[in-house]
Amino acid sequence: MIIVMQAGASEAELEHVVARVERLGLRPHVIVGTERTVVAVVGDERDAVSRGLETLPGVAAVLPILAPYKVASREVQAEPTVVRAGSLTVGGGRVGVIAGPCSVEDREQIVTTARAVKEAGATGLRGGAFKPRTSPYSFQGLKEQGLELLAEARAETGLAIVTEVVSPEDVPLVARFADVLQIGARNMQNYRLLEAAGRVQVPVLLKRGPAATVEELLLAAEYILDGGNRQVMLCERGIRTFESHTRFTLPLATVPWLHARTHLPVVVDPSHGTGHANLVESMAAAAVAAGADGLIVEVHPDPKAAASDGGQTLDVPAFGRMMDVCRRIAAAVGRHL
């Protein structure tokens, strides 16, 4: 449910409401908006209204939240969330572009890529240090060494680092290096990992699982939000269907659907969503036109030599062309890269 505070309610009245909610065994989430302050209450709410919350000083109304995802819902927060992490801004009219290789391979590769994508206009650098792979024999990433190389690339270019964390015990380590924690599609419903990400104050990019509904994606985000971390971005990266002409099917209708129901920003991954480098530019432009708040794109100086996902990875000139097209699309719909 939502406890809507009166205009001009005092800090003491708000603290009293929060304390009362906690005494009922519920969890309060205070959300300060431009027009109102609300307290989103999660937990077993069945007896809460009968215990007089609506009569507390400073309370204007107590309303039910109809959506199963409570803190992520627009019923709780009408204003869109803008996520800021170093050089990267996602939302608020800004289309944040995160670009870089699937895997960090060595210093020259990641620093060269970082310089190139920054010059083309990216504001975030992606790169996998921990790589969950389908085969145990595939390249698994450089792990902590990869994180250190990402940090070197950030020191040289100023780009915010977006990198994947694959287990709850790795969250503190990755959070020391990363500006954004990426939770990959395979781990969208790894609830212990989501809870661990909720306990740190590092923005999270949460990718949709290949067989997950959008409601399941929002409920996964709810784990992070309920843990206290409000800086969450949702990522549409394609789902598995009967089609075989692309690696996944990229449903861009997800973008406006999510915007209508959640205040969280939505990022699109046209690299995994298609699996083919020659389709990335078109789908990135389409994502911007559909209202995406960000893009995450795989870029490598030499995709044919990439340790992973070379077939869906842009080279540097192709990424530059993609950025030029996306800038024009963004301007046409009243936003900017």
PADRENDREN-558733 format. One record per residue (C-alpha): x, y, z; residue in three letters. Coordinates in nm, 2 decimals. Layout:
residues N
(rec (X,Y,Z),ALA) ...
***
This chain:
residues 337
(rec (0.00,0.00,0.00),MET) (rec (0.09,0.37,-0.03),ILE) (rec (0.07,0.62,0.26),ILE) (rec (0.04,0.96,0.10),VAL) (rec (0.16,1.24,0.32),MET) (rec (-0.01,1.58,0.33),GLN) (rec (0.15,1.87,0.16),ALA) (rec (0.36,2.04,0.42),GLY) (rec (0.38,1.74,0.65),ALA) (rec (0.67,1.78,0.89),SER) (rec (0.98,1.56,0.91),GLU) (rec (0.86,1.45,1.26),ALA) (rec (0.53,1.34,1.12),GLU) (rec (0.70,1.14,0.85),LEU) (rec (0.93,0.98,1.10),GLU) (rec (0.63,0.89,1.32),HIS) (rec (0.46,0.72,1.02),VAL) (rec (0.77,0.52,0.94),VAL) (rec (0.82,0.41,1.30),ALA) (rec (0.45,0.30,1.31),ARG) (rec (0.49,0.10,0.99),VAL) (rec (0.80,-0.07,1.13),GLU) (rec (0.62,-0.16,1.45),ARG) (rec (0.35,-0.34,1.24),LEU) (rec (0.63,-0.56,1.11),GLY) (rec (0.62,-0.40,0.76),LEU) (rec (0.89,-0.24,0.56),ARG) (rec (0.86,0.13,0.47),PRO) (rec (1.02,0.29,0.17),HIS) (rec (1.01,0.67,0.17),VAL) (rec (0.99,0.83,-0.17),ILE) (rec (1.02,1.21,-0.20),VAL) (rec (0.86,1.33,-0.52),GLY) (rec (0.83,1.68,-0.67),THR) (rec (0.47,1.71,-0.57),GLU) (rec (0.43,1.47,-0.28),ARG) (rec (0.60,1.24,-0.03),THR) (rec (0.48,0.88,-0.01),VAL) (rec (0.57,0.59,0.20),VAL) (rec (0.55,0.26,0.01),ALA) (rec (0.47,-0.02,0.25),VAL) (rec (0.56,-0.38,0.17),VAL) (rec (0.49,-0.69,0.37),GLY) (rec (0.17,-0.85,0.49),ASP) (rec (-0.06,-0.55,0.48),GLU) (rec (-0.39,-0.72,0.57),ARG) (rec (-0.43,-0.56,0.91),ASP) (rec (-0.25,-0.24,0.86),ALA) (rec (-0.54,-0.02,0.76),VAL) (rec (-0.75,-0.14,1.05),SER) (rec (-0.47,-0.03,1.29),ARG) (rec (-0.52,0.34,1.22),GLY) (rec (-0.24,0.44,0.98),LEU) (rec (-0.48,0.67,0.79),GLU) (rec (-0.55,0.86,1.11),THR) (rec (-0.18,0.95,1.19),LEU) (rec (-0.09,1.32,1.19),PRO) (rec (0.04,1.43,0.84),GLY) (rec (-0.12,1.14,0.65),VAL) (rec (-0.35,1.24,0.36),ALA) (rec (-0.45,0.89,0.24),ALA) (rec (-0.37,0.52,0.26),VAL) (rec (-0.41,0.36,-0.08),LEU) (rec (-0.36,0.00,-0.20),PRO) (rec (-0.09,-0.08,-0.46),ILE) (rec (-0.26,-0.30,-0.72),LEU) (rec (0.06,-0.41,-0.90),ALA) (rec (0.24,-0.71,-0.75),PRO) (rec (0.57,-0.52,-0.78),TYR) (rec (0.53,-0.25,-0.52),LYS) (rec (0.84,-0.02,-0.51),VAL) (rec (0.89,-0.04,-0.88),ALA) (rec (0.54,0.07,-0.97),SER) (rec (0.43,0.41,-1.10),ARG) (rec (0.15,0.39,-0.85),GLU) (rec (0.42,0.46,-0.59),VAL) (rec (0.64,0.70,-0.79),GLN) (rec (0.50,0.89,-1.08),ALA) (rec (0.83,1.06,-1.17),GLU) (rec (1.07,0.86,-1.38),PRO) (rec (1.39,0.75,-1.20),THR) (rec (1.71,0.89,-1.35),VAL) (rec (2.02,0.67,-1.28),VAL) (rec (2.35,0.85,-1.26),ARG) (rec (2.68,0.67,-1.23),ALA) (rec (2.99,0.87,-1.29),GLY) (rec (2.99,0.98,-1.66),SER) (rec (2.68,0.77,-1.73),LEU) (rec (2.33,0.92,-1.71),THR) (rec (2.03,0.70,-1.81),VAL) (rec (1.69,0.86,-1.82),GLY) (rec (1.56,1.22,-1.79),GLY) (rec (1.58,1.28,-2.17),GLY) (rec (1.93,1.14,-2.19),ARG) (rec (1.99,0.82,-2.38),VAL) (rec (2.29,0.67,-2.20),GLY) (rec (2.51,0.46,-2.43),VAL) (rec (2.72,0.18,-2.28),ILE) (rec (2.97,0.01,-2.52),ALA) (rec (3.26,-0.22,-2.51),GLY) (rec (3.37,-0.58,-2.55),PRO) (rec (3.18,-0.89,-2.43),CYS) (rec (3.50,-0.99,-2.24),SER) (rec (3.80,-0.81,-2.10),VAL) (rec (4.09,-0.98,-2.27),GLU) (rec (4.40,-0.77,-2.20),ASP) (rec (4.50,-0.41,-2.12),ARG) (rec (4.55,-0.30,-2.48),GLU) (rec (4.22,-0.44,-2.59),GLN) (rec (4.01,-0.27,-2.32),ILE) (rec (4.19,0.06,-2.32),VAL) (rec (4.19,0.09,-2.70),THR) (rec (3.81,0.01,-2.70),THR) (rec (3.75,0.26,-2.42),ALA) (rec (3.92,0.54,-2.60),ARG) (rec (3.73,0.46,-2.93),ALA) (rec (3.38,0.43,-2.78),VAL) (rec (3.43,0.75,-2.58),LYS) (rec (3.54,0.94,-2.89),GLU) (rec (3.22,0.81,-3.07),ALA) (rec (3.00,0.94,-2.78),GLY) (rec (2.95,0.65,-2.54),ALA) (rec (2.94,0.75,-2.17),THR) (rec (2.97,0.40,-2.02),GLY) (rec (3.22,0.12,-2.08),LEU) (rec (3.10,-0.24,-2.07),ARG) (rec (3.33,-0.54,-2.03),GLY) (rec (3.30,-0.88,-1.87),GLY) (rec (3.55,-0.98,-1.61),ALA) (rec (3.34,-1.27,-1.48),PHE) (rec (3.17,-1.45,-1.77),LYS) (rec (2.89,-1.71,-1.71),PRO) (rec (2.93,-1.93,-2.02),ARG) (rec (2.71,-2.21,-2.15),THR) (rec (3.01,-2.44,-2.19),SER) (rec (3.25,-2.49,-1.90),PRO) (rec (3.53,-2.50,-2.16),TYR) (rec (3.46,-2.15,-2.30),SER) (rec (3.66,-1.84,-2.18),PHE) (rec (3.54,-1.76,-1.83),GLN) (rec (3.69,-1.41,-1.80),GLY) (rec (3.99,-1.27,-1.63),LEU) (rec (3.80,-1.22,-1.30),LYS) (rec (3.97,-0.98,-1.06),GLU) (rec (4.25,-0.90,-1.31),GLN) (rec (3.98,-0.80,-1.55),GLY) (rec (3.83,-0.57,-1.29),LEU) (rec (4.17,-0.40,-1.25),GLU) (rec (4.20,-0.35,-1.62),LEU) (rec (3.86,-0.19,-1.64),LEU) (rec (3.96,0.04,-1.36),ALA) (rec (4.27,0.14,-1.57),GLU) (rec (4.05,0.21,-1.86),ALA) (rec (3.82,0.43,-1.65),ARG) (rec (4.12,0.62,-1.51),ALA) (rec (4.24,0.70,-1.86),GLU) (rec (3.90,0.78,-2.02),THR) (rec (3.67,0.88,-1.74),GLY) (rec (3.40,0.63,-1.86),LEU) (rec (3.17,0.47,-1.61),ALA) (rec (3.23,0.09,-1.58),ILE) (rec (2.95,-0.15,-1.63),VAL) (rec (3.04,-0.51,-1.55),THR) (rec (2.86,-0.83,-1.46),GLU) (rec (2.85,-0.99,-1.12),VAL) (rec (2.76,-1.36,-1.11),VAL) (rec (2.74,-1.46,-0.75),SER) (rec (2.63,-1.30,-0.42),PRO) (rec (2.98,-1.35,-0.26),GLU) (rec (3.13,-1.15,-0.55),ASP) (rec (2.92,-0.84,-0.50),VAL) (rec (3.15,-0.66,-0.26),PRO) (rec (3.45,-0.73,-0.48),LEU) (rec (3.29,-0.61,-0.80),VAL) (rec (3.12,-0.32,-0.63),ALA) (rec (3.47,-0.19,-0.54),ARG) (rec (3.56,-0.15,-0.91),PHE) (rec (3.23,-0.11,-1.09),ALA) (rec (3.01,0.20,-1.14),ASP) (rec (2.72,-0.02,-1.24),VAL) (rec (2.67,-0.39,-1.15),LEU) (rec (2.52,-0.59,-1.43),GLN) (rec (2.30,-0.88,-1.35),ILE) (rec (2.29,-1.10,-1.66),GLY) (rec (2.00,-1.28,-1.81),ALA) (rec (2.10,-1.61,-1.67),ARG) (rec (2.09,-1.47,-1.32),ASN) (rec (1.77,-1.26,-1.34),MET) (rec (1.60,-1.49,-1.09),GLN) (rec (1.90,-1.56,-0.87),ASN) (rec (1.73,-1.42,-0.57),TYR) (rec (2.03,-1.43,-0.33),ARG) (rec (2.23,-1.23,-0.59),LEU) (rec (1.94,-0.98,-0.63),LEU) (rec (1.93,-0.94,-0.25),GLU) (rec (2.30,-0.89,-0.23),ALA) (rec (2.28,-0.62,-0.50),ALA) (rec (2.01,-0.45,-0.30),GLY) (rec (2.24,-0.41,0.00),ARG) (rec (2.50,-0.20,-0.19),VAL) (rec (2.45,0.15,-0.31),GLN) (rec (2.59,0.09,-0.66),VAL) (rec (2.35,0.12,-0.96),PRO) (rec (2.23,-0.21,-1.11),VAL) (rec (2.16,-0.30,-1.47),LEU) (rec (1.91,-0.59,-1.45),LEU) (rec (1.88,-0.80,-1.77),LYS) (rec (1.56,-0.98,-1.86),ARG) (rec (1.59,-1.36,-1.87),GLY) (rec (1.54,-1.52,-2.21),PRO) (rec (1.22,-1.70,-2.10),ALA) (rec (1.10,-1.44,-1.84),ALA) (rec (0.79,-1.23,-1.86),THR) (rec (0.81,-0.86,-1.81),VAL) (rec (0.62,-0.90,-1.48),GLU) (rec (0.88,-1.15,-1.37),GLU) (rec (1.15,-0.89,-1.46),LEU) (rec (0.98,-0.63,-1.25),LEU) (rec (0.95,-0.86,-0.96),LEU) (rec (1.32,-0.94,-0.99),ALA) (rec (1.39,-0.57,-0.97),ALA) (rec (1.17,-0.55,-0.67),GLU) (rec (1.42,-0.77,-0.48),TYR) (rec (1.69,-0.51,-0.54),ILE) (rec (1.46,-0.21,-0.46),LEU) (rec (1.33,-0.37,-0.14),ASP) (rec (1.69,-0.42,-0.02),GLY) (rec (1.73,-0.04,-0.03),GLY) (rec (1.91,0.01,-0.36),ASN) (rec (1.69,0.25,-0.57),ARG) (rec (1.92,0.29,-0.86),GLN) (rec (1.80,0.01,-1.09),VAL) (rec (1.78,0.00,-1.47),MET) (rec (1.58,-0.27,-1.66),LEU) (rec (1.74,-0.42,-1.97),CYS) (rec (1.55,-0.58,-2.26),GLU) (rec (1.80,-0.81,-2.43),ARG) (rec (1.56,-1.04,-2.62),GLY) (rec (1.37,-1.36,-2.55),ILE) (rec (1.38,-1.71,-2.68),ARG) (rec (1.11,-1.79,-2.94),THR) (rec (1.06,-2.03,-3.22),PHE) (rec (1.25,-1.80,-3.46),GLU) (rec (1.59,-1.90,-3.58),SER) (rec (1.70,-1.61,-3.80),HIS) (rec (1.83,-1.42,-3.49),THR) (rec (1.99,-1.53,-3.17),ARG) (rec (1.69,-1.40,-2.97),PHE) (rec (1.37,-1.21,-3.05),THR) (rec (1.40,-0.85,-2.95),LEU) (rec (1.05,-0.72,-2.85),PRO) (rec (1.08,-0.34,-2.85),LEU) (rec (0.71,-0.31,-2.74),ALA) (rec (0.85,-0.39,-2.40),THR) (rec (1.00,-0.04,-2.37),VAL) (rec (0.67,0.16,-2.38),PRO) (rec (0.49,-0.11,-2.18),TRP) (rec (0.74,-0.08,-1.90),LEU) (rec (0.74,0.30,-1.91),HIS) (rec (0.36,0.29,-1.85),ALA) (rec (0.40,0.07,-1.54),ARG) (rec (0.73,0.15,-1.38),THR) (rec (0.94,0.46,-1.30),HIS) (rec (1.26,0.26,-1.36),LEU) (rec (1.46,0.35,-1.68),PRO) (rec (1.47,0.09,-1.96),VAL) (rec (1.79,0.00,-2.15),VAL) (rec (1.79,-0.21,-2.47),VAL) (rec (2.07,-0.45,-2.58),ASP) (rec (2.06,-0.49,-2.96),PRO) (rec (2.37,-0.71,-2.96),SER) (rec (2.23,-1.00,-2.77),HIS) (rec (1.88,-0.92,-2.89),GLY) (rec (1.98,-1.00,-3.25),THR) (rec (2.31,-1.19,-3.24),GLY) (rec (2.42,-1.04,-3.57),HIS) (rec (2.64,-0.73,-3.59),ALA) (rec (2.47,-0.62,-3.92),ASN) (rec (2.14,-0.59,-3.74),LEU) (rec (2.26,-0.39,-3.44),VAL) (rec (2.25,-0.04,-3.59),GLU) (rec (1.89,-0.08,-3.71),SER) (rec (1.76,-0.22,-3.38),MET) (rec (1.95,0.04,-3.17),ALA) (rec (1.79,0.32,-3.37),ALA) (rec (1.45,0.15,-3.34),ALA) (rec (1.50,0.12,-2.96),ALA) (rec (1.57,0.49,-2.93),VAL) (rec (1.26,0.57,-3.14),ALA) (rec (1.06,0.34,-2.91),ALA) (rec (1.17,0.54,-2.60),GLY) (rec (1.46,0.35,-2.46),ALA) (rec (1.65,0.54,-2.19),ASP) (rec (1.98,0.36,-2.28),GLY) (rec (2.16,0.12,-2.51),LEU) (rec (2.42,-0.14,-2.42),ILE) (rec (2.62,-0.25,-2.73),VAL) (rec (2.92,-0.48,-2.78),GLU) (rec (3.22,-0.32,-2.95),VAL) (rec (3.56,-0.46,-3.01),HIS) (rec (3.87,-0.34,-3.22),PRO) (rec (3.88,-0.67,-3.40),ASP) (rec (3.55,-0.87,-3.36),PRO) (rec (3.68,-1.17,-3.55),LYS) (rec (3.95,-1.21,-3.29),ALA) (rec (3.72,-1.16,-2.99),ALA) (rec (3.73,-1.42,-2.71),ALA) (rec (3.35,-1.43,-2.70),SER) (rec (3.04,-1.31,-2.91),ASP) (rec (3.24,-1.18,-3.20),GLY) (rec (2.95,-1.24,-3.44),GLY) (rec (2.73,-0.99,-3.27),GLN) (rec (3.00,-0.73,-3.20),THR) (rec (3.05,-0.41,-3.38),LEU) (rec (3.39,-0.28,-3.49),ASP) (rec (3.48,0.08,-3.41),VAL) (rec (3.38,0.23,-3.74),PRO) (rec (3.04,0.05,-3.73),ALA) (rec (2.98,0.18,-3.38),PHE) (rec (3.05,0.53,-3.49),GLY) (rec (2.79,0.50,-3.77),ARG) (rec (2.54,0.36,-3.52),MET) (rec (2.59,0.65,-3.29),MET) (rec (2.54,0.90,-3.58),ASP) (rec (2.21,0.74,-3.67),VAL) (rec (2.09,0.72,-3.31),CYS) (rec (2.17,1.08,-3.25),ARG) (rec (1.95,1.18,-3.53),ARG) (rec (1.67,0.96,-3.41),ILE) (rec (1.70,1.09,-3.05),ALA) (rec (1.68,1.45,-3.17),ALA) (rec (1.37,1.37,-3.37),ALA) (rec (1.19,1.24,-3.06),VAL) (rec (1.31,1.51,-2.83),GLY) (rec (1.60,1.35,-2.65),ARG) (rec (1.97,1.34,-2.68),HIS) (rec (2.27,1.10,-2.66),LEU) 
***
